[in-house]
Amino acid sequence: MNSLVRDREYKKLLADIAILYSNARSVLVQTYWEIGKRIMEQEQSGSDKPEYGSHLVEQLSADLSEQFGEGFSQANVYNFRRFYLTHRIFQAPGKLDWTQYVELLAVC
């Protein structure tokens, strides 16, 4: 009986962790959308195309990589921007994880 209780407690622990992980991934996707929004607002002043000669993404990539480590390559920072532009008429989406969105961006 004791092992049965432990088994149920362990399954509950796994389920709780799965929910926490899913929530964290949703927040991360929303964060990337917000980053893309801020980049677009700053770099383009609301237009779809960046100002010619702007190096904002490159500088952000370097500075954010230095401050936070991996995850802010130039390609990723461009993907944040593209992600926002693709989904700007919606609130920050959170149904898919970031990898799935990046794969979908290649099709758009």
N, C-alpha and C positions, 0 to 999 in steps of 0.2 A: 504494500500500500504506500509506503514512504517513497519508493521509486516512482510510483504513478503520480504522486503529488509533485515530485521534482520534475518529472517529464512535462506535466501541465505548466508548471512555473517556467520551465525552460522555453516551451513553445510560446508562452505569453511574452517572455523576454524577447524572443526572436521577432514576434509580431510587433512589439513596441519599437524595437530598433528599426524595423522595416518602415514603419510610419515616420519615425524621426528622419531617416535617411531620405525618404520620398519628399518630406517637407523641406529638407535642406536643399535638395536638388531643385525644387520649385523656386525657392528663394534665389538660388544661384541663377536660374534662367531669367527671373525677373530683374536681377541685378545687371545681367548682361544687356537686357533690353534697355534699362535705364542708362547704362554707360553709353550704349549706342545713341540713345536720344540726346544725351549731353554732348557727345562728339558732334553729331549732326548739327545741333543748335549752335555750337561754338564755331565749327569749321565752315559751315555753309550759311549761317544766318538764316536758316529755314529753306534754302533751295536744295534741290536734289543732287547738284553737282558741287564738288569742293571748289573753293577758290583756287585759281591757277597758282601753282607754286607753293601752296600750303603744305607744310611738313608737320602738321599737328599730330597726325596718326603716328608718324615715325618717332616724334619726340615723346608722345605719350607712351608708346611701346617701351622705349628706353627707360623713361623715368618710372613707370609702373613696374617694369621688370626688376629694376634696382630696388624699389621699395617693397614689392610684394613677392618677388620671385617668379616662378614659372606661371604660364597662363596668359601672358600679355605680349606674345610675339606680334610683329606687325600684322601677320595674317589674321591672328585672332582679334586684334583691335579693329581691323577692317571688317571682320565678320560680325563684331558687335554692332557696328554701324549699319551694315547690310541687314542684319537681323531686325533692327529698329525700323529701317526704311521699308522692309517687307511687311512688317506687322504694325505700322504706326497708327493705323485707324482703330486698333484694338487696344485694350488695356494690356499691360505686360502679360504675355502668355506664359502658362506654366504646365501645360498638359504633357509636353514632351521634354526630354532632357536635352542639354546643350548639344551633345553629339548628334542627336537626331535632327535638331534644327540646322546644324551646320551642313549635314548631308542634304537636307531639303533646300538650303540656300543655293547649292550647286545647280539645282534644277531650275530655280527661278530666273 
